């Protein structure tokens, strides 16, 4: 044995001996005191447990929050690879209570194209006009849009990739409550979210500043304002961006000190009840001309009862409602909040929608769903319940490279999506990933139209609650309308909106191999 090898061996033995001595003397871990050195194997396995389960142990439908099959579908769609599945379903349909079944029709009003046409990308606009009472009302170009994810929680490269992707797919991107950053200025149209800290539209003392909001809106492609009341990941909890993540760029974007914990309170300071909330909504709409809506998870229903009562009796109201499911989302939170606080999407949305429907308000409000709705089956159920659009968050993250490492809150995201670490974010190419984000959104829209046609209608927003049944077990099922107490016609847009969207969908179909019209041309026509 050479002298160098002997020296290396001696060094290794010394290092192991040093670890053993430290383990024997420390008092924090009984396991290491009793099993020095080898006890570290347990902590290593615990640290890489999610990766082991994801790639080695878990079956196709076992991993959470997104199964291997679900992730594979998103990845394949984003890369324009084959996203079909062969040899039948892995799901145990017959014995799975709560499993949704979409009822296709032998004959229907919609007649799909018999031959696919190269270059045609389905244009699937919202079935309703957003903000009918506002000066800057518009029809969103896409029923699938990007959910609120802030610059700070996501990296600048990820935000840029999503914004570029939104431009390519012709959809909207919600800024999240972290304000409008330089990375949001890459061609995609925006919904500006106003959180409890009023980032991007606050004064030096952290109070809401209307003039700053108006200046921001005037200088950027902001199409609507969304007041964030709560979110599914951490309802009524507020938020915290750790000091380590508060870079100079984030501080400048949000209007806060650099390198200091950034706290978002759990409540707004500009209003204190439902009545003052509606006053604030009307003020924002009057000053900016933009549609104004709210985003919330669903818990106690008193707020929604008050909101719909005031809207029905006072003439004031929100233009859209974004309901976030308690299934959680991109935000990190204590386990009890992610697991048990706020209702899951279907239950929460249905209860809120019923209140609007009972008061005759649904025709003038656009309903947006969020919470694992970036998968076709979940999205179809949402549309059947009355959603007019769906927002995608974690699925969009998967499309740009997220591997579900579940390290979003640690600043160590290995793919550079949910971190501010420069070394990690350098691996994310916004130009390449933007194309994948757009591919995913276009594919989801295409699949939604395919399912709508299978149900005999032209547009996913025209699928009603009678088109879905929920399995109760092996031998029984219940219609979605019965499960949630829907009356005939609930969940559908008005006849005028139905007629308009049918005309739009049929008018945008290319004829004789011609290219589809541009988004601007279609928007002008709508």
C-alpha positions in Angstrom: 0.0 0.0 0.0 1.4 3.4 -1.0 2.1 6.1 1.5 -0.7 8.3 -0.1 -3.3 5.5 0.2 -2.3 4.9 3.8 -2.6 8.6 4.6 -6.1 8.8 3.0 -7.2 5.7 4.9 -5.9 7.2 8.1 -7.7 10.5 7.4 -10.9 8.6 6.7 -10.6 6.6 9.9 -9.9 9.8 11.9 -12.9 11.5 10.4 -15.2 8.6 11.3 -13.7 8.5 14.8 -14.3 12.2 15.2 -18.0 11.8 14.1 -18.3 8.9 16.6 -16.9 10.9 19.5 -19.2 13.8 18.7 -22.2 11.6 18.4 -21.4 10.0 21.8 -21.0 13.3 23.5 -23.9 15.3 22.0 -27.3 15.2 23.8 -29.7 16.3 21.1 -30.3 12.9 19.5 -30.6 9.8 21.5 -30.4 7.7 18.3 -26.9 9.0 17.6 -25.7 8.6 21.2 -26.8 4.9 21.1 -25.7 4.3 17.5 -22.9 6.6 16.6 -22.0 7.1 12.9 -24.5 4.6 11.5 -27.4 6.5 13.1 -26.8 9.2 10.5 -28.2 6.8 7.9 -31.6 7.2 9.4 -31.6 11.0 9.0 -30.2 10.7 5.4 -33.1 8.4 4.5 -35.6 10.7 6.1 -34.1 13.7 4.2 -34.4 11.9 0.8 -37.7 10.1 1.6 -39.8 12.2 -0.8 -37.4 11.4 -3.6 -37.3 7.7 -2.8 -41.1 7.5 -2.7 -41.5 9.5 -5.9 -39.1 7.6 -8.0 -38.8 4.1 -6.4 -41.6 3.2 -4.1 -44.9 5.0 -5.0 -47.3 3.6 -7.6 -48.6 5.7 -10.4 -51.6 7.0 -8.4 -50.1 7.1 -4.9 -47.9 10.1 -4.8 -49.3 13.4 -3.4 -50.2 16.2 -4.0 -49.8 15.2 -7.7 -49.5 11.5 -8.7 -46.9 10.2 -11.0 -49.5 9.9 -13.8 -50.7 13.5 -13.3 -47.1 14.8 -13.4 -46.4 12.7 -16.4 -49.4 14.1 -18.2 -48.3 17.7 -17.5 -44.7 17.1 -18.4 -45.6 15.3 -21.7 -48.1 18.1 -22.6 -45.5 20.8 -21.9 -43.0 19.1 -24.1 -45.5 18.2 -26.8 -44.8 14.5 -26.3 -47.3 11.7 -26.4 -49.5 12.3 -23.3 -51.8 9.3 -23.9 -52.0 6.3 -21.5 -52.3 2.7 -22.7 -53.8 -0.5 -21.4 -56.7 1.1 -19.5 -56.9 3.1 -16.3 -54.9 2.4 -13.2 -57.7 3.8 -11.0 -60.0 1.4 -9.1 -63.1 3.1 -10.5 -65.8 0.6 -9.3 -64.9 0.8 -5.6 -63.8 4.5 -5.4 -66.6 6.6 -3.7 -66.5 10.2 -4.9 -65.0 9.3 -8.3 -66.4 11.6 -11.0 -67.7 10.1 -14.3 -68.3 12.4 -17.2 -71.4 11.4 -19.3 -70.7 11.5 -23.0 -73.6 11.8 -25.4 -74.2 9.8 -28.6 -75.7 12.9 -30.3 -75.1 16.5 -29.5 -75.2 20.0 -30.8 -71.5 20.3 -31.3 -70.0 18.7 -34.4 -66.2 18.2 -34.1 -64.0 18.7 -37.1 -63.5 15.4 -38.9 -59.9 16.2 -39.9 -57.3 18.0 -37.7 -55.8 21.0 -39.3 -52.1 21.7 -38.9 -51.3 24.8 -37.0 -54.8 25.2 -35.5 -54.8 25.9 -31.8 -58.1 25.9 -30.1 -59.3 29.4 -29.1 -61.3 28.9 -26.0 -62.4 32.3 -24.6 -64.4 32.9 -21.5 -68.1 32.5 -22.0 -68.8 35.8 -20.1 -67.6 39.4 -20.4 -65.5 40.3 -17.3 -66.7 43.5 -15.7 -69.8 44.2 -17.7 -70.4 47.4 -15.7 -66.9 48.7 -16.0 -65.3 51.1 -18.5 -62.6 48.5 -19.4 -64.7 45.4 -19.5 -63.3 42.6 -21.7 -63.8 39.0 -22.7 -60.7 36.9 -21.5 -59.1 35.1 -24.4 -58.6 31.9 -22.4 -60.6 29.8 -20.0 -57.3 28.6 -18.5 -55.1 31.2 -16.9 -52.1 31.3 -14.6 -52.8 31.6 -10.9 -51.4 34.1 -8.4 -47.8 33.2 -7.6 -45.6 36.1 -6.4 -42.1 37.2 -7.4 -40.4 36.2 -4.1 -42.1 32.9 -3.6 -41.1 32.1 -7.2 -37.8 33.1 -8.8 -37.6 35.9 -11.4 -36.7 33.3 -14.0 -39.9 31.3 -13.2 -42.1 34.5 -13.3 -40.6 35.5 -16.6 -41.1 32.0 -18.1 -44.7 32.0 -17.0 -45.3 35.6 -18.3 -43.8 34.7 -21.7 -45.8 31.6 -21.7 -49.0 33.5 -21.0 -48.2 35.7 -24.0 -47.7 32.7 -26.2 -50.8 31.0 -25.0 -53.0 34.1 -25.1 -53.9 33.8 -21.4 -53.8 36.0 -18.3 -51.2 35.8 -15.5 -52.1 36.8 -12.0 -49.2 38.6 -10.3 -49.9 37.2 -6.8 -49.7 39.6 -3.9 -45.9 40.3 -4.3 -46.5 43.2 -6.7 -45.7 43.6 -10.4 -42.0 42.9 -11.0 -39.8 43.5 -14.1 -40.3 39.7 -14.8 -44.0 40.3 -15.3 -43.2 42.6 -18.2 -42.6 40.2 -21.0 -45.7 40.4 -23.1 -48.3 38.5 -21.0 -51.4 40.3 -19.8 -52.0 40.6 -16.1 -54.4 40.5 -13.3 -52.9 42.6 -10.5 -53.5 41.1 -7.1 -53.9 43.4 -4.1 -52.9 41.7 -0.8 -53.1 42.8 2.8 -49.7 44.6 2.6 -50.6 46.4 -0.6 -47.2 45.6 -2.2 -46.6 47.8 -5.3 -49.3 50.3 -4.3 -48.3 51.3 -0.8 -46.7 54.4 0.7 -43.6 54.5 2.9 -45.7 53.5 6.0 -47.2 50.5 4.3 -50.7 52.0 3.7 -52.6 51.7 0.5 -51.7 54.4 -2.1 -54.3 54.9 -4.8 -52.1 57.1 -7.0 -49.4 54.5 -7.1 -51.9 51.9 -8.1 -53.2 54.1 -10.9 -49.7 54.8 -12.1 -48.9 51.1 -12.1 -52.0 50.2 -14.0 -51.4 52.9 -16.6 -47.9 51.7 -17.3 -48.5 48.0 -17.6 -50.9 45.5 -19.3 -53.2 45.1 -16.3 -56.6 43.9 -17.3 -58.3 43.5 -13.9 -57.7 43.9 -10.1 -58.1 41.0 -7.6 -58.4 41.7 -3.9 -56.9 38.8 -2.0 -58.9 37.9 1.1 -57.4 34.5 1.6 -56.0 31.5 -0.2 -56.4 27.8 0.0 -52.8 27.1 1.1 -53.1 29.2 4.3 -56.5 30.7 4.7 -56.7 33.7 7.1 -53.1 33.1 8.1 -51.3 35.9 6.3 -47.9 35.3 4.9 -44.1 35.6 5.5 -41.3 36.0 3.1 -38.1 35.2 5.1 -35.4 37.9 5.2 -33.0 35.7 3.3 -35.4 35.9 0.3 -35.9 39.6 0.4 -33.3 40.7 -2.1 -32.8 44.3 -3.3 -34.9 43.5 -6.3 -37.8 42.1 -4.3 -37.6 45.0 -1.9 -37.8 47.5 -4.7 -40.7 45.6 -6.4 -42.7 45.4 -3.2 -41.7 48.7 -1.6 -40.2 47.2 1.5 -36.8 47.2 3.3 -34.2 44.8 1.9 -33.0 41.8 4.0 -35.9 42.0 6.6 -38.7 39.5 7.1 -41.6 40.6 4.9 -45.0 40.0 6.7 -48.4 40.0 5.1 -51.1 40.5 7.8 -54.1 38.2 7.8 -56.6 41.0 7.4 -56.9 44.2 5.2 -56.7 47.6 6.8 -58.7 49.4 4.0 -62.0 47.8 5.0 -63.4 46.1 8.0 -66.6 44.5 6.9 -68.5 43.4 3.8 -70.2 46.8 3.3 -66.9 48.7 3.4 -65.3 46.0 1.1 -67.9 46.8 -1.5 -67.3 50.5 -1.1 -63.6 49.9 -1.8 -64.3 47.7 -4.8 -66.5 50.4 -6.3 -63.9 53.0 -5.6 -61.1 51.0 -7.3 -63.3 50.3 -10.3 -64.3 54.0 -10.7 -60.7 55.2 -10.4 -59.1 52.7 -12.7 -62.0 51.6 -15.0 -60.9 48.0 -14.5 -63.0 45.0 -13.4 -62.5 44.3 -9.7 -62.9 40.9 -8.0 -62.0 39.0 -4.9 -60.1 35.8 -4.2 -60.9 33.7 -1.2 -60.9 30.2 0.3 -64.3 29.2 1.8 -64.9 28.7 5.5 -67.7 30.4 7.4 -70.5 31.3 5.0 -71.8 34.4 6.8 -69.5 36.6 4.7 -70.8 35.2 1.4 -74.4 35.6 2.6 -73.8 39.2 3.4 -71.9 39.8 0.2 -74.6 38.4 -2.1 -77.4 40.1 -0.1 -75.7 43.5 -0.4 -75.0 42.9 -4.1 -78.6 42.1 -4.7 -80.0 45.1 -2.8 -77.5 47.9 -3.3 -76.2 47.8 -6.9 -72.6 47.5 -5.7 -70.7 44.3 -6.4 -67.6 42.4 -7.4 -67.1 41.6 -11.1 -65.5 38.2 -10.5 -65.0 35.7 -7.7 -61.9 33.4 -7.5 -62.6 30.5 -5.2 -59.5 28.7 -4.0 -59.8 25.1 -2.7 -58.5 24.0 0.7 -56.4 21.4 -1.1 -53.6 23.8 -0.7 -51.4 25.5 -3.2 -48.0 27.1 -3.8 -47.8 28.8 -0.4 -46.2 27.1 2.6 -48.2 26.9 5.8 -48.5 25.0 9.1 -49.7 21.4 8.5 -53.1 22.0 10.2 -53.8 24.8 7.8 -52.9 22.8 4.7 -54.8 19.8 5.9 -57.9 21.0 7.7 -58.6 24.8 7.4 -61.1 25.8 4.7 -63.4 23.7 2.5 -62.1 21.7 -0.4 -62.8 23.3 -3.8 -65.9 21.4 -4.9 -67.8 21.8 -1.6 -66.7 25.4 -1.1 -67.4 26.6 -4.6 -70.8 24.9 -4.8 -71.9 26.6 -1.6 -70.8 30.0 -2.7 -72.2 29.6 -6.2 -75.6 28.6 -4.8 -75.8 31.8 -2.9 -75.2 33.9 -6.0 -77.6 31.8 -8.0 -80.4 32.1 -5.4 -80.1 35.9 -5.6 -80.0 36.0 -9.4 -76.4 37.3 -9.5 -74.6 34.7 -11.6 -75.0 36.4 -15.0 -73.0 39.4 -14.0 -70.2 37.7 -12.1 -67.4 35.6 -13.6 -66.5 32.6 -11.5 -62.9 31.4 -11.4 -61.8 28.2 -9.7 -58.4 27.3 -8.3 -57.0 24.3 -6.5 -55.6 21.4 -8.6 -57.9 22.4 -11.5 -55.0 22.2 -14.0 -55.9 18.6 -14.7 -58.7 18.0 -17.3 -61.0 15.8 -15.1 -60.9 18.3 -12.1 -61.4 21.2 -14.5 -64.4 19.7 -16.2 -66.1 19.1 -12.8 -65.3 22.8 -12.0 -66.9 24.0 -15.2 -70.0 21.8 -14.6 -70.4 23.4 -11.1 -70.4 26.9 -12.7 -66.8 28.0 -13.2 -66.2 30.3 -16.1 -62.4 30.0 -16.0 -59.8 28.0 -14.0 -56.5 29.2 -12.7 -53.5 26.9 -12.7 -50.6 27.2 -10.2 -48.7 24.1 -9.3 -49.4 22.5 -12.7 -47.9 25.6 -14.4 -44.9 25.2 -12.1 -44.6 21.5 -13.2 -44.7 22.6 -16.8 -41.7 24.9 -16.4 -39.6 22.2 -14.6 -40.9 21.7 -11.0 -40.2 18.1 -9.9 -42.4 18.2 -6.7 -39.4 18.2 -4.4 -41.7 20.1 -1.9 -38.9 22.4 -0.9 -40.7 25.6 -1.9 -40.4 27.2 1.5 -36.7 26.4 2.1 -35.2 28.5 -0.7 -33.5 25.3 -2.0 -35.8 24.4 -4.9 -33.5 22.2 -7.0 -35.0 23.3 -10.3 -34.8 27.1 -9.7 -38.6 27.6 -9.7 -39.3 28.5 -6.1 -36.0 30.0 -4.8 -34.0 33.1 -4.9 -30.7 31.3 -4.9 -28.8 32.6 -7.9 -27.0 29.3 -8.5 -30.2 27.3 -8.6 -32.2 29.8 -10.7 -29.5 30.0 -13.4 -30.6 26.5 -14.4 -34.0 27.7 -15.5 -34.1 29.1 -19.0 -37.1 31.4 -19.3 -37.2 31.3 -23.1 -37.3 27.5 -23.3 -39.7 27.1 -20.3 -42.1 29.7 -21.6 -42.8 27.5 -24.6 -43.4 24.5 -22.3 -45.8 26.6 -20.2 -47.7 27.7 -23.3 -47.8 24.1 -24.7 -49.3 22.8 -21.4 -52.0 25.5 -21.3 -52.9 25.0 -25.0 -53.1 21.2 -24.5 -55.3 21.6 -21.4 -57.6 23.9 -23.4 -57.7 21.5 -26.3 -58.6 18.6 -24.0 -61.4 20.6 -22.4 -62.9 21.3 -25.8 -62.6 17.6 -26.7 -64.5 16.7 -23.5 -67.1 19.4 -24.2 -67.7 18.0 -27.6 -68.1 14.5 -26.2 -70.8 16.0 -23.9 -72.5 17.4 -27.0 -71.6 21.1 -26.5 -69.2 23.5 -28.1 -67.4 25.0 -25.0 -66.4 23.7 -21.6 -68.4 26.5 -20.0 -71.6 24.9 -21.5 -71.1 21.6 -19.6 -73.7 21.6 -16.9 -74.0 19.6 -13.6 -76.2 17.0 -15.2 -73.3 15.9 -17.3 -71.3 14.5 -14.4 -72.1 11.7 -11.9 -70.3 10.9 -8.7 -69.8 7.3 -7.8 -71.1 6.2 -4.4 -69.5 2.8 -4.6 -69.6 -0.2 -6.9 -73.4 -0.2 -7.6 -74.6 3.4 -7.3 -73.9 7.0 -8.4 -75.4 10.4 -7.9 -75.7 13.3 -10.4 -73.4 16.2 -9.6 -76.5 18.5 -9.5 -78.1 16.3 -6.8 -74.8 16.0 -4.8 -74.6 19.8 -4.4 -78.3 20.7 -4.6 -78.2 22.5 -7.9 -81.4 23.6 -9.7 -82.0 23.2 -13.4 -79.9 25.8 -15.3 -77.5 26.5 -12.5 -73.9 26.4 -13.5 -74.6 27.7 -17.1 -74.1 31.2 -18.4 -77.2 33.2 -19.6 -78.8 32.4 -22.9 -77.2 35.6 -24.4 -73.8 34.5 -23.2 -74.3 31.0 -24.5 -75.3 32.2 -27.9 -72.3 34.6 -28.1 -69.8 31.9 -27.1 -71.2 29.4 -29.6 -70.9 32.0 -32.3 -67.3 32.8 -31.3 -66.3 29.1 -31.1 -67.7 28.3 -34.5 -66.5 31.5 -36.1 -62.9 30.9 -35.1 -62.7 27.4 -36.7 -60.5 27.7 -39.7 -62.1 26.8 -43.0 -60.3 25.2 -46.0 -57.0 25.0 -44.3 -56.8 28.7 -43.5 -54.9 29.9 -40.5 -56.9 30.7 -37.3 -57.5 34.4 -36.7 -55.2 36.4 -34.5 -56.2 36.9 -30.8 -56.6 40.7 -31.5 -59.0 40.0 -34.4 -61.1 37.6 -32.3 -61.1 40.0 -29.3 -62.3 42.8 -31.6 -65.1 40.6 -32.9 -66.1 39.6 -29.4 
